[in-house]
């Protein structure tokens, strides 16, 4: 029971599988005589495809088949018979070779390969006639034409006899035939060779006399001989002539008769080429030839023609027709004495003849007249501009021109002309102007048509009034007068190592950042957009100012002289050293690189710089350096002794001095003070000593001056051991111990009501005072006298009381010592 159930399931699956199979579509891709290629669509589930071919007219005949894999959709079946209608079936098979689906299509195979072409005949130099046997089942035929040069063509024909046209003369072709029907075409037959013949000679004929005809033709390529046959129209008699030339005169003909002339060429194989026939009538006795013709150019509706005229023969009566002919294939007819040949062009050479005709026939042509038409217009013009203000207009000569006339127009100035037989014309041209120029060619027939018009703008004029000036050490200002025709100015300054450019539309330019002490060639070049730049203008030379001195060095030689040195690379310059201070400016000048400035006052500050000067200008000053001269010594110095051991030194103002060191020097010692003031106290002074007075004055920067003054002598020493003794009567004696000097002394004794003085000569140590009032206290001072007689003021005072003894001096009592007030 279980086995039966599974069998039913498998049957149902098979039915479902078949029901799901999709239809297959088949088409014929191509067929040949013995094979066919089919195309089909892929079927899902198919593991192979089978093609069978059956003769439709004999279904029971043997079947041809082929099998292909599941991924193939294009397959061929071979071993078919030509020209048979087959039924092709394509089946889709599964793994069990069960047919899933199938489809059929019918197609005929192509006819079989034909026999070679039977005959090929030549029709003319470009046509062949081919004949071949018919092929069963063919609906049409294809003729294949090839040559050795790669030519290939296939012509379709419907019959077994066909013309093959449009071939090349005297060329060998290979011809093969193919049969075709709805299924396809057969293989080409074996080729047949055929060769076209020579083309016909292009005959032209004329009758130079009543009984002759002259025939001529152009050579035919590959021709070895030409054959001409001539017969009179209406006659059965013909004459044949062979020649290797390209012209032939046939004589012995009838006057006024029409002849038919046929000619062909023979090739090296001896074959006759294509023939050509022409007609020619021999002459009859006619009117006399016209007298030589006169020819001139005439215009009609802007079309040029040749008016040909001749003289009529007054002895000839009746109607005469004149025929005018040019070798340029122009003709005209007239019954009068002139007619016009047209149209004619420029530069043509015509050979013209006139023939008169009557009923009896034409005359001999008139003597030929050669006439050359007017020259053709010039094709191009060129202009060369020279530096001398001349312009040369040039052109290429044209054939048949005898002379030329040039027209030159500038603005509203009258037009200028130039006649010449050469190909150029020179005229004076101004710079910066626009010229319109044209040239006509002439010959006896007249003037050429208008040619090209040359619009030429000359180079702009060179600027005038060029001025080059130096506005700073490295800048040149260039000015000039605006020039004719200039739209832009290019200013160039060159010194051999660099080039400075300045472009501007204004007539001024500043060239900066130039090298110092250099000669510059300055050139102003005017330019415009049309003609370019005028490079022939004159350059101007301008030297820049000297270079600035560098590396300034100062060396103070003494208190009033400084040596200044520097480095400079100028070619030739004079150097000026300037020292500027509050007292003005001090200078020195040299051509070298050092210079001394002298007579500098003491106590001054200066800014020192060097400037180079040449004929071309002045450099910038060098970087300055500061110079400070030694401070001045005070003009006046005074030493005042304050006490026996202290002196006050004072001095006048000293320019440039900031501080002072004052020294008093002697063999017995010295004293010194350092101060910023104009005075100082100096102690430790020894009395009665000669001192040397010196001073050092210092500036803010420490520069010093040594100053010397007149020596100073300290005052004589005050005496010591001063005593007051009572003498007889009212007299007192003052006694002291001298310091050993040779000074005189003075004694002052002052009381409350009386003052007394006594003087001791040099070498004495006492003096007496008389009539002293007793009962008073006295200040006693003993002081040396200076050589000038003045008293030393700083000796000490001693205080004494003088008592009375009666009316006389009693006891003298020492009360003590005090300094001078």
MARNU-329609 format. One record per residue (C-alpha): residue number from 1; residue in one letter; z negated, y negated, x negated. Coordinates in steps of 0.25 Angstrom, whole numbers, always signed. Example, Ala and Ser with C-alpha at 12.3 -4.5 7.8 and 13.67 -1.06 7.14 Angstrom:
n,res,zz,yy,xx
1,A,-31,+18,-49;
2,S,-29,+4,-55;
//
This chain:
n,res,zz,yy,xx
1,X,+0,+0,+0;
2,X,-3,-10,-12;
3,X,+10,-6,-19;
4,X,+18,-10,-6;
5,X,+11,-23,-5;
6,X,+15,-27,-19;
7,X,+30,-23,-17;
8,X,+31,-32,-5;
9,X,+25,-44,-13;
10,X,+36,-42,-24;
11,X,+47,-41,-14;
12,X,+42,-54,-7;
13,X,+41,-61,-21;
14,X,+55,-57,-24;
15,X,+60,-62,-11;
16,X,+53,-75,-13;
17,X,+59,-76,-27;
18,X,+73,-75,-22;
19,X,+71,-85,-12;
20,X,+66,-94,-22;
21,X,+78,-93,-31;
22,X,+86,-106,-32;
23,X,+101,-107,-31;
24,X,+110,-107,-43;
25,X,+121,-117,-45;
26,X,+133,-114,-53;
27,X,+145,-122,-59;
28,X,+157,-120,-68;
29,X,+154,-128,-81;
30,X,+168,-125,-88;
31,X,+178,-114,-88;
32,X,+189,-109,-98;
33,X,+200,-99,-98;
34,X,+190,-87,-101;
35,X,+176,-93,-98;
36,X,+168,-101,-88;
37,X,+154,-109,-90;
38,X,+145,-110,-78;
39,X,+133,-119,-76;
40,X,+122,-115,-66;
41,X,+108,-120,-62;
42,X,+95,-113,-67;
43,X,+88,-104,-57;
44,X,+73,-103,-57;
45,X,+69,-88,-61;
46,X,+82,-84,-66;
47,X,+81,-76,-79;
48,X,+97,-76,-81;
49,X,+110,-80,-76;
50,X,+122,-72,-74;
51,X,+137,-77,-73;
52,X,+148,-68,-67;
53,X,+163,-72,-66;
54,X,+172,-65,-55;
55,X,+187,-67,-54;
56,X,+187,-73,-40;
57,X,+201,-66,-37;
58,X,+195,-53,-41;
59,X,+181,-52,-37;
60,X,+180,-37,-41;
61,X,+185,-39,-55;
62,X,+175,-38,-67;
63,X,+164,-48,-67;
64,X,+162,-57,-80;
65,X,+147,-61,-81;
66,X,+137,-68,-91;
67,X,+122,-69,-91;
68,X,+113,-80,-96;
69,X,+99,-83,-98;
70,X,+89,-91,-89;
71,X,+91,-104,-96;
72,X,+106,-104,-96;
73,X,+113,-113,-85;
74,X,+127,-113,-92;
75,X,+134,-100,-95;
76,X,+148,-95,-98;
77,X,+156,-83,-94;
78,X,+168,-78,-102;
79,X,+179,-68,-102;
80,X,+185,-74,-90;
81,X,+200,-74,-87;
82,X,+209,-87,-87;
83,X,+213,-94,-74;
84,X,+204,-85,-65;
85,X,+195,-90,-54;
86,X,+181,-84,-56;
87,X,+169,-83,-48;
88,X,+156,-86,-56;
89,X,+143,-82,-52;
90,X,+130,-86,-58;
91,X,+117,-78,-55;
92,X,+103,-81,-58;
93,X,+95,-68,-61;
94,X,+80,-66,-63;
95,X,+73,-57,-73;
96,X,+77,-44,-64;
97,X,+91,-49,-64;
98,X,+90,-52,-49;
99,X,+99,-63,-44;
100,X,+91,-75,-41;
101,X,+103,-83,-36;
102,X,+118,-85,-40;
103,X,+130,-95,-38;
104,X,+145,-94,-40;
105,X,+156,-103,-44;
106,X,+171,-101,-45;
107,X,+180,-107,-56;
108,X,+193,-103,-63;
109,X,+195,-101,-78;
110,X,+204,-110,-85;
111,X,+219,-105,-88;
112,X,+222,-97,-100;
113,X,+227,-103,-113;
114,X,+242,-107,-112;
115,X,+254,-104,-121;
116,X,+257,-115,-130;
117,X,+266,-127,-126;
118,X,+281,-121,-125;
119,X,+289,-133,-128;
120,X,+287,-148,-132;
121,X,+298,-158,-131;
122,X,+299,-173,-136;
123,X,+301,-183,-125;
124,X,+300,-195,-134;
125,X,+292,-200,-146;
126,X,+279,-200,-137;
127,X,+281,-189,-127;
128,X,+282,-173,-128;
129,X,+286,-163,-117;
130,X,+278,-150,-117;
131,X,+281,-137,-109;
132,X,+272,-125,-108;
133,X,+270,-113,-99;
134,X,+261,-114,-86;
135,X,+248,-107,-86;
136,X,+243,-99,-74;
137,X,+231,-106,-66;
138,X,+233,-119,-73;
139,X,+233,-131,-65;
140,X,+237,-141,-76;
141,X,+239,-141,-91;
142,X,+233,-149,-103;
143,X,+241,-153,-115;
144,X,+234,-156,-127;
145,X,+240,-165,-137;
146,X,+235,-167,-152;
147,X,+240,-172,-165;
148,X,+236,-172,-180;
149,X,+230,-186,-179;
150,X,+219,-182,-169;
151,X,+227,-186,-156;
152,X,+222,-177,-144;
153,X,+226,-178,-130;
154,X,+227,-169,-118;
155,X,+237,-171,-106;
156,X,+235,-164,-93;
157,X,+249,-159,-87;
158,X,+252,-152,-74;
159,X,+265,-145,-78;
160,X,+270,-136,-89;
161,X,+279,-147,-95;
162,X,+272,-160,-99;
163,X,+275,-173,-106;
164,X,+266,-177,-117;
165,X,+267,-193,-118;
166,X,+261,-204,-126;
167,X,+262,-197,-140;
168,X,+264,-203,-153;
169,X,+279,-202,-159;
170,X,+282,-193,-170;
171,X,+268,-186,-169;
172,X,+265,-171,-169;
173,X,+256,-166,-158;
174,X,+250,-152,-155;
175,X,+251,-148,-140;
176,X,+243,-138,-132;
177,X,+242,-134,-118;
178,X,+230,-130,-109;
179,X,+230,-125,-95;
180,X,+220,-130,-85;
181,X,+215,-127,-71;
182,X,+202,-131,-63;
183,X,+194,-122,-72;
184,X,+197,-128,-85;
185,X,+208,-128,-96;
186,X,+213,-117,-105;
187,X,+213,-117,-120;
188,X,+224,-125,-127;
189,X,+237,-118,-130;
190,X,+242,-117,-144;
191,X,+247,-130,-149;
192,X,+261,-134,-149;
193,X,+266,-145,-159;
194,X,+275,-156,-155;
195,X,+280,-169,-162;
196,X,+284,-182,-155;
197,X,+297,-189,-160;
198,X,+299,-203,-166;
199,X,+299,-215,-157;
200,X,+312,-222,-155;
201,X,+317,-233,-164;
202,X,+316,-247,-157;
203,X,+330,-251,-157;
204,X,+335,-265,-156;
205,X,+350,-269,-156;
206,X,+359,-281,-157;
207,X,+374,-283,-158;
208,X,+378,-291,-170;
209,X,+393,-291,-166;
210,X,+402,-286,-155;
211,X,+404,-272,-160;
212,X,+390,-269,-167;
213,X,+376,-266,-163;
214,X,+364,-267,-173;
215,X,+352,-258,-170;
216,X,+339,-259,-177;
217,X,+325,-253,-175;
218,X,+311,-252,-182;
219,X,+309,-240,-191;
220,X,+303,-228,-184;
221,X,+291,-221,-191;
222,X,+295,-207,-196;
223,X,+310,-209,-193;
224,X,+320,-204,-203;
225,X,+333,-208,-196;
226,X,+337,-216,-184;
227,X,+349,-212,-174;
228,X,+356,-222,-165;
229,X,+365,-218,-154;
230,X,+374,-229,-147;
231,X,+383,-228,-136;
232,X,+390,-239,-127;
233,X,+385,-239,-113;
234,X,+394,-232,-104;
235,X,+400,-224,-115;
236,X,+397,-209,-119;
237,X,+400,-212,-134;
238,X,+388,-214,-143;
239,X,+387,-216,-158;
240,X,+375,-211,-166;
241,X,+370,-217,-179;
242,X,+359,-212,-188;
243,X,+352,-221,-198;
244,X,+339,-222,-206;
245,X,+339,-237,-205;
246,X,+333,-245,-194;
247,X,+345,-253,-190;
248,X,+360,-249,-187;
249,X,+372,-257,-184;
250,X,+383,-250,-175;
251,X,+397,-256,-175;
252,X,+410,-253,-168;
253,X,+404,-256,-154;
254,X,+411,-263,-142;
255,X,+408,-277,-140;
256,X,+400,-281,-128;
257,X,+396,-266,-125;
258,X,+382,-261,-122;
259,X,+378,-250,-131;
260,X,+366,-240,-130;
261,X,+359,-237,-143;
262,X,+349,-226,-144;
263,X,+341,-223,-156;
264,X,+330,-213,-161;
265,X,+323,-209,-174;
266,X,+323,-196,-181;
267,X,+310,-191,-188;
268,X,+309,-183,-201;
269,X,+310,-170,-193;
270,X,+324,-174,-187;
271,X,+319,-176,-173;
272,X,+325,-187,-164;
273,X,+315,-197,-160;
274,X,+314,-205,-147;
275,X,+326,-213,-144;
276,X,+328,-227,-139;
277,X,+340,-234,-133;
278,X,+344,-248,-132;
279,X,+356,-256,-127;
280,X,+364,-266,-135;
281,X,+377,-274,-131;
282,X,+387,-277,-142;
283,X,+391,-292,-143;
284,X,+404,-298,-137;
285,X,+411,-311,-142;
286,X,+403,-322,-136;
287,X,+401,-337,-138;
288,X,+398,-342,-152;
289,X,+384,-342,-158;
290,X,+376,-355,-155;
291,X,+374,-365,-167;
292,X,+361,-363,-174;
293,X,+349,-366,-165;
294,X,+339,-377,-165;
295,X,+324,-373,-163;
296,X,+312,-382,-159;
297,X,+298,-380,-153;
298,X,+296,-385,-139;
299,X,+284,-384,-130;
300,X,+284,-381,-115;
301,X,+271,-380,-107;
302,X,+263,-378,-120;
303,X,+272,-366,-124;
304,X,+280,-367,-137;
305,X,+295,-363,-137;
306,X,+307,-365,-146;
307,X,+318,-373,-141;
308,X,+331,-367,-146;
309,X,+344,-376,-146;
310,X,+358,-374,-151;
311,X,+372,-380,-150;
312,X,+382,-377,-140;
313,X,+396,-373,-144;
314,X,+405,-383,-136;
315,X,+417,-373,-138;
316,X,+411,-362,-130;
317,X,+413,-363,-115;
318,X,+407,-356,-103;
319,X,+393,-351,-100;
320,X,+385,-347,-113;
321,X,+371,-341,-113;
322,X,+362,-344,-125;
323,X,+351,-334,-129;
324,X,+341,-338,-139;
325,X,+332,-328,-146;
326,X,+321,-328,-156;
327,X,+317,-317,-164;
328,X,+303,-319,-158;
329,X,+308,-312,-145;
330,X,+310,-326,-138;
331,X,+323,-329,-131;
332,X,+329,-339,-121;
333,X,+342,-341,-115;
334,X,+350,-354,-112;
335,X,+364,-359,-107;
336,X,+361,-373,-114;
337,X,+359,-376,-129;
338,X,+344,-373,-130;
339,X,+332,-364,-125;
340,X,+318,-362,-128;
341,X,+311,-349,-133;
342,X,+297,-348,-129;
343,X,+286,-346,-131;
344,X,+284,-347,-146;
345,X,+272,-348,-154;
346,X,+267,-354,-167;
347,X,+272,-350,-181;
348,X,+284,-341,-175;
349,X,+297,-339,-183;
350,X,+308,-338,-173;
351,X,+323,-334,-177;
352,X,+331,-339,-166;
353,X,+346,-336,-162;
354,X,+354,-341,-150;
355,X,+365,-332,-144;
356,X,+376,-338,-135;
357,X,+381,-328,-124;
358,X,+394,-329,-115;
359,X,+400,-318,-106;
360,X,+407,-313,-118;
361,X,+394,-310,-125;
362,X,+384,-317,-134;
363,X,+387,-325,-147;
364,X,+381,-322,-160;
365,X,+367,-327,-162;
366,X,+366,-340,-168;
367,X,+361,-341,-182;
368,X,+346,-338,-182;
369,X,+336,-350,-182;
370,X,+322,-348,-188;
371,X,+312,-357,-181;
372,X,+297,-357,-184;
373,X,+288,-362,-173;
374,X,+277,-372,-175;
375,X,+265,-367,-184;
376,X,+253,-360,-178;
377,X,+240,-367,-178;
378,X,+231,-366,-190;
379,X,+220,-355,-188;
380,X,+208,-362,-196;
381,X,+204,-374,-203;
382,X,+194,-376,-214;
383,X,+188,-388,-222;
384,X,+183,-389,-236;
385,X,+174,-401,-238;
386,X,+174,-406,-253;
387,X,+163,-415,-259;
388,X,+173,-427,-261;
389,X,+173,-430,-246;
390,X,+186,-423,-244;
391,X,+189,-411,-234;
392,X,+200,-401,-235;
393,X,+205,-395,-222;
394,X,+212,-381,-225;
395,X,+219,-371,-216;
396,X,+227,-359,-217;
397,X,+242,-361,-217;
398,X,+250,-356,-205;
399,X,+264,-350,-206;
400,X,+276,-359,-204;
401,X,+268,-372,-206;
402,X,+275,-383,-214;
403,X,+263,-393,-214;
404,X,+250,-396,-208;
405,X,+243,-408,-202;
406,X,+228,-409,-202;
407,X,+220,-418,-192;
408,X,+206,-423,-196;
409,X,+198,-430,-186;
410,X,+184,-436,-189;
411,X,+176,-443,-177;
412,X,+183,-455,-172;
413,X,+191,-458,-185;
414,X,+206,-457,-184;
415,X,+212,-443,-186;
416,X,+216,-440,-200;
417,X,+228,-431,-203;
418,X,+233,-423,-215;
419,X,+247,-417,-217;
420,X,+249,-406,-227;
421,X,+258,-394,-230;
422,X,+246,-387,-237;
423,X,+234,-380,-230;
424,X,+224,-391,-232;
425,X,+221,-405,-230;
426,X,+211,-414,-237;
427,X,+205,-426,-231;
428,X,+193,-435,-233;
429,X,+181,-431,-225;
430,X,+168,-438,-223;
431,X,+155,-431,-224;
432,X,+147,-428,-211;
433,X,+159,-430,-202;
434,X,+166,-420,-192;
435,X,+181,-418,-193;
436,X,+190,-411,-183;
437,X,+202,-406,-190;
438,X,+215,-398,-186;
439,X,+228,-395,-193;
440,X,+242,-393,-187;
441,X,+253,-385,-194;
442,X,+267,-390,-194;
443,X,+281,-385,-196;
444,X,+295,-390,-191;
445,X,+292,-383,-177;
446,X,+280,-392,-175;
447,X,+265,-392,-176;
448,X,+256,-380,-174;
449,X,+246,-380,-162;
450,X,+232,-385,-163;
451,X,+224,-376,-173;
452,X,+209,-376,-175;
453,X,+201,-389,-176;
454,X,+191,-389,-187;
455,X,+179,-396,-184;
456,X,+172,-399,-197;
457,X,+160,-407,-201;
458,X,+159,-412,-215;
459,X,+146,-410,-223;
460,X,+136,-421,-221;
461,X,+136,-433,-230;
462,X,+127,-434,-242;
463,X,+115,-443,-239;
464,X,+116,-457,-245;
465,X,+104,-465,-250;
466,X,+96,-453,-255;
467,X,+83,-458,-260;
468,X,+72,-449,-266;
469,X,+59,-455,-268;
470,X,+45,-450,-271;
471,X,+35,-452,-261;
472,X,+24,-443,-268;
473,X,+23,-435,-280;
474,X,+29,-423,-274;
475,X,+37,-429,-263;
476,X,+51,-435,-263;
477,X,+56,-443,-251;
478,X,+71,-442,-250;
479,X,+78,-452,-240;
480,X,+93,-454,-238;
481,X,+103,-460,-228;
482,X,+107,-451,-217;
483,X,+121,-445,-220;
484,X,+133,-442,-211;
485,X,+133,-429,-204;
486,X,+119,-424,-209;
487,X,+110,-417,-199;
488,X,+100,-412,-209;
489,X,+96,-415,-223;
490,X,+92,-405,-234;
491,X,+84,-412,-245;
492,X,+82,-404,-257;
493,X,+74,-406,-269;
494,X,+75,-397,-281;
495,X,+69,-397,-295;
496,X,+74,-384,-301;
497,X,+62,-376,-297;
498,X,+60,-379,-282;
499,X,+68,-384,-271;
500,X,+62,-393,-259;
501,X,+70,-394,-247;
502,X,+68,-404,-235;
503,X,+77,-403,-223;
504,X,+77,-414,-213;
505,X,+86,-422,-203;
506,X,+81,-435,-208;
507,X,+86,-443,-220;
508,X,+73,-442,-227;
509,X,+65,-430,-233;
510,X,+52,-428,-241;
511,X,+52,-418,-252;
512,X,+38,-414,-255;
513,X,+30,-404,-264;
514,X,+39,-407,-275;
515,X,+36,-404,-290;
516,X,+31,-416,-298;
517,X,+38,-421,-310;
518,X,+51,-414,-306;
519,X,+65,-419,-304;
520,X,+70,-415,-291;
521,X,+85,-415,-286;
522,X,+85,-420,-272;
523,X,+97,-417,-263;
524,X,+99,-421,-249;
525,X,+109,-412,-242;
526,X,+114,-416,-228;
527,X,+117,-405,-218;
528,X,+123,-403,-204;
529,X,+124,-391,-196;
530,X,+139,-391,-196;
531,X,+144,-393,-210;
532,X,+131,-389,-217;
533,X,+125,-396,-229;
534,X,+132,-406,-239;
535,X,+128,-400,-253;
536,X,+135,-410,-261;
537,X,+126,-421,-260;
538,X,+120,-428,-272;
539,X,+106,-424,-277;
540,X,+95,-434,-281;
541,X,+85,-432,-292;
542,X,+71,-436,-291;
543,X,+59,-433,-300;
544,X,+45,-431,-294;
545,X,+33,-438,-299;
546,X,+25,-433,-311;
547,X,+16,-421,-309;
548,X,+1,-425,-308;
549,X,-7,-424,-321;
550,X,-17,-412,-320;
551,X,-29,-407,-328;
552,X,-35,-421,-330;
553,X,-46,-421,-342;
554,X,-55,-433,-346;
555,X,-61,-435,-359;
556,X,-70,-447,-362;
557,X,-68,-451,-376;
558,X,-78,-462,-376;
559,X,-85,-471,-366;
560,X,-73,-479,-363;
561,X,-61,-469,-366;
562,X,-57,-456,-358;
563,X,-46,-447,-362;
564,X,-38,-441,-350;
565,X,-29,-429,-352;
566,X,-21,-421,-342;
567,X,-9,-411,-340;
568,X,+4,-414,-334;
569,X,+18,-408,-335;
570,X,+27,-420,-331;
571,X,+40,-422,-338;
572,X,+38,-437,-342;
573,X,+26,-445,-336;
574,X,+17,-456,-340;
575,X,+2,-453,-336;
576,X,-8,-464,-332;
577,X,-23,-460,-332;
578,X,-31,-469,-323;
579,X,-46,-470,-323;
580,X,-51,-477,-310;
581,X,-65,-483,-310;
582,X,-73,-494,-304;
583,X,-68,-503,-315;
584,X,-53,-500,-312;
585,X,-43,-491,-318;
586,X,-41,-487,-332;
587,X,-28,-481,-336;
588,X,-20,-475,-348;
589,X,-6,-470,-348;
590,X,+1,-459,-357;
591,X,+13,-450,-357;
592,X,+5,-439,-362;
593,X,-7,-431,-355;
594,X,-19,-439,-360;
595,X,-23,-453,-360;
596,X,-36,-461,-364;
597,X,-42,-471,-355;
598,X,-50,-482,-363;
599,X,-59,-493,-360;
600,X,-66,-487,-349;
601,X,-79,-494,-346;
602,X,-92,-487,-346;
603,X,-99,-482,-334;
604,X,-87,-480,-326;
605,X,-82,-469,-317;
606,X,-67,-466,-317;
607,X,-57,-457,-309;
608,X,-46,-453,-319;
609,X,-32,-448,-315;
610,X,-19,-447,-322;
611,X,-5,-450,-315;
612,X,+8,-447,-321;
613,X,+20,-457,-319;
614,X,+35,-455,-322;
615,X,+47,-462,-318;
616,X,+48,-453,-306;
617,X,+34,-456,-300;
618,X,+19,-455,-302;
619,X,+11,-442,-300;
620,X,-1,-440,-292;
621,X,-14,-444,-300;
622,X,-21,-432,-307;
623,X,-33,-427,-301;
624,X,-44,-437,-306;
625,X,-56,-435,-314;
626,X,-68,-443,-315;
627,X,-72,-451,-328;
628,X,-86,-457,-330;
629,X,-87,-466,-343;
630,X,-100,-467,-350;
631,X,-110,-476,-343;
632,X,-112,-491,-348;
633,X,-124,-495,-357;
634,X,-132,-506,-351;
635,X,-128,-519,-357;
636,X,-142,-524,-358;
637,X,-155,-517,-362;
638,X,-168,-523,-364;
639,X,-181,-518,-370;
640,X,-194,-525,-365;
641,X,-207,-521,-371;
642,X,-217,-519,-360;
643,X,-229,-515,-369;
644,X,-231,-512,-383;
645,X,-226,-498,-381;
646,X,-218,-499,-368;
647,X,-204,-506,-367;
648,X,-195,-508,-354;
649,X,-180,-505,-357;
650,X,-171,-511,-347;
651,X,-155,-512,-346;
652,X,-144,-517,-338;
653,X,-135,-509,-329;
654,X,-126,-499,-335;
655,X,-113,-495,-328;
656,X,-112,-480,-326;
657,X,-126,-477,-331;
658,X,-135,-469,-322;
659,X,-147,-467,-332;
660,X,-151,-471,-345;
661,X,-159,-466,-357;
662,X,-165,-478,-365;
663,X,-171,-476,-379;
664,X,-179,-484,-389;
665,X,-179,-478,-403;
666,X,-186,-481,-415;
667,X,-192,-475,-428;
668,X,-205,-475,-422;
669,X,-201,-468,-409;
670,X,-192,-470,-397;
671,X,-193,-471,-382;
672,X,-183,-467,-371;
673,X,-182,-468,-356;
674,X,-172,-462,-346;
675,X,-169,-469,-333;
676,X,-159,-473,-322;
677,X,-165,-487,-321;
678,X,-161,-499,-330;
679,X,-175,-499,-337;
680,X,-186,-490,-342;
681,X,-199,-491,-349;
682,X,-201,-485,-363;
683,X,-214,-482,-369;
684,X,-219,-478,-383;
685,X,-213,-491,-389;
686,X,-219,-494,-403;
687,X,-221,-508,-405;
688,X,-215,-516,-416;
689,X,-203,-505,-417;
690,X,-188,-507,-417;
691,X,-181,-498,-406;
692,X,-167,-494,-405;
693,X,-163,-495,-390;
694,X,-153,-485,-385;
695,X,-148,-480,-371;
696,X,-140,-469,-365;
697,X,-134,-472,-351;
698,X,-130,-460,-343;
699,X,-120,-460,-331;
700,X,-121,-451,-319;
701,X,-113,-440,-325;
702,X,-121,-440,-338;
703,X,-111,-448,-346;
704,X,-119,-457,-356;
705,X,-118,-469,-365;
706,X,-127,-472,-377;
707,X,-131,-487,-377;
708,X,-137,-494,-389;
709,X,-145,-507,-388;
710,X,-152,-517,-398;
711,X,-164,-512,-404;
712,X,-178,-515,-398;
713,X,-190,-519,-406;
714,X,-204,-517,-399;
715,X,-213,-528,-400;
716,X,-223,-530,-411;
717,X,-236,-522,-410;
718,X,-248,-529,-403;
719,X,-259,-530,-414;
720,X,-271,-522,-412;
721,X,-286,-525,-415;
722,X,-286,-538,-409;
723,X,-300,-545,-411;
724,X,-305,-559,-407;
725,X,-315,-565,-417;
726,X,-324,-578,-417;
727,X,-321,-588,-427;
728,X,-328,-601,-431;
729,X,-328,-611,-420;
730,X,-321,-608,-407;
731,X,-310,-600,-415;
732,X,-307,-585,-413;
733,X,-298,-576,-422;
734,X,-289,-566,-416;
735,X,-287,-554,-425;
736,X,-278,-541,-424;
737,X,-272,-530,-432;
738,X,-257,-532,-434;
739,X,-248,-520,-431;
740,X,-241,-522,-444;
741,X,-229,-530,-439;
742,X,-226,-544,-444;
743,X,-227,-551,-431;
744,X,-234,-563,-428;
745,X,-245,-563,-418;
746,X,-250,-572,-407;
747,X,-264,-571,-400;
748,X,-266,-576,-386;
749,X,-280,-578,-381;
750,X,-282,-583,-367;
751,X,-294,-586,-360;
752,X,-297,-591,-346;
753,X,-295,-606,-350;
754,X,-289,-606,-364;
755,X,-278,-598,-371;
756,X,-277,-597,-386;
757,X,-266,-593,-395;
758,X,-265,-590,-410;
759,X,-253,-584,-418;
760,X,-254,-576,-431;
761,X,-243,-576,-441;
762,X,-236,-563,-445;
763,X,-246,-554,-453;
764,X,-258,-561,-448;
765,X,-268,-553,-439;
766,X,-276,-565,-433;
767,X,-276,-579,-428;
768,X,-287,-589,-424;
769,X,-289,-596,-410;
770,X,-297,-609,-410;
771,X,-304,-617,-400;
772,X,-307,-605,-391;
773,X,-314,-608,-379;
774,X,-326,-599,-378;
775,X,-332,-593,-366;
776,X,-319,-587,-361;
777,X,-312,-573,-361;
778,X,-299,-572,-369;
779,X,-287,-562,-368;
780,X,-282,-561,-382;
781,X,-268,-555,-385;
782,X,-262,-554,-399;
783,X,-247,-551,-399;
784,X,-237,-551,-409;
785,X,-225,-561,-409;
786,X,-211,-556,-408;
787,X,-201,-562,-419;
788,X,-196,-571,-408;
789,X,-210,-576,-406;
790,X,-214,-570,-393;
791,X,-227,-563,-390;
792,X,-228,-548,-387;
793,X,-234,-548,-374;
794,X,-239,-534,-372;
795,X,-251,-535,-383;
796,X,-265,-532,-376;
797,X,-275,-542,-373;
798,X,-289,-542,-378;
799,X,-300,-549,-370;
800,X,-311,-557,-377;
801,X,-323,-565,-372;
802,X,-326,-578,-381;
803,X,-340,-583,-378;
804,X,-346,-597,-382;
805,X,-356,-600,-392;
806,X,-359,-614,-388;
807,X,-346,-620,-388;
808,X,-340,-611,-398;
809,X,-335,-597,-397;
810,X,-345,-587,-396;
811,X,-344,-572,-396;
812,X,-330,-565,-394;
813,X,-331,-553,-385;
814,X,-320,-542,-384;
815,X,-318,-539,-370;
816,X,-307,-529,-370;
817,X,-291,-527,-371;
818,X,-281,-527,-360;
819,X,-266,-526,-360;
820,X,-257,-538,-357;
821,X,-255,-541,-342;
//
